[in-house]
Amino acid sequence: MDQIDRNILRELQDDGRLTIQELAQRVGLTSSPCMRRVRQLEQDGVIQGYRAIIDPEAVGRGFEVLVSIEVKRDRGAVEAFEAALQDIPDVIEAYRLFGSPGCLLRIAVADITAYEQLWIERLTTLSGITEVNSQIIMKRIKEPQGLPVGR
């Protein structure tokens, strides 16, 4: 990956809706070589997809919670827990961690009542769970901006 590829990545992270012509102009290429580079980055798995950034309030999911979960430290429990998370759409991010807590979830729901229902009906019923701790997000200080790809 050279500097032009890094520039392409930087520009696409900033605005994934750029046309190839606009992108090519910004990175100092003509359209055809720019398109070839973008396709190669996609084929290599460097660019994994394109998404719209949605206002959580606009879709009724403005209440976000970070949830730390302890899961029994055996392979079966961990695998069952991770598989079960795939079926809970309110869990928008999930990470297995070294140390304690063993797992960190980011959950987006409508309000505290919806979170309480999710907590009672889904989270605490997952097998292998030994502890659930919730931290309500007061304010998002820094939005995701993409990955630094170097200059």
Steps between C-alpha positions, in 0.01 A plus 500: 500500500649830393424861583235530227312200644519660846367827355213309337416336833515831684269669249250212496487489880422870494234466229408156370261650244770666290476421133806340344559827315494703823718245679750489212528878500560509876778238488665623181402221258280463198178301535611165356806442721308628801218253434753216464658589833165522679393162358832346605463639852149349511618162366788492751254559784657833597170673419241279665186689409315830482238616750277793577547667838155524658384733776397263784226740616342498154446123518394481864831375640641806673556327836838329502649279767842342540461163666783299649429130533683217666459163336610167645855434386434186300492463125143375474357784709693764308399359161133472603502855636660643184256311277202626703615862461460470123122472551464818708475797260518751787863394554671713237859420600651218703860435601667210680768643726811373672461519876194630675236569385503219249265671257392855421177577315365822352122500499263748334134508599220757524516580871575365847177299504601322180844433646351360820284265294800388296705454818233287669376302200819446301830593661456336839354185342802426280671183610843526656452855630632560850481880518343791306595865564347792314640846438260747342662731246449859607665670201696387198819705507664371183322339207661216304704656222651198331848358542817705470666373180820703510604798298 
